[in-house]
Amino acid sequence: MCRSIKVLREGATPAPEEDVEAAARQFVRKISGFSKPAAHNQAVFDQAIDEIAAASQRLLDGLEVRGARRAS
C-alpha cells in the first residue's frame, strides 16, 4: 500500500470536497489494481469512490480537535 498518502486536513481546517473525492479515487485505484476501469466496471468503480468519499467526509465531520476552533 502506498505510504505517501496526502494529509487532507490541518487542525480544525476542513478538507475540501475535491480533495476527499481525490483521496477516495486514489484508494479505489490502489485497492482494485486498476488506474482506469474497463467500461463494464465503471459503475461499480464510481460507486465505490462515492461511498468511500461519503464515509471519509462523515469521519472528518465527526472529528473533534481539542483546543482548535472550527471554521464557520
Secondary structure, DSSP 8 states (H G I E B T S, - for coil): --S------BTTB---HHHHHHHHHHHHHHHHT-SS--GGGHHHHHHHHHHHHHHHHHHHHH---TT-----
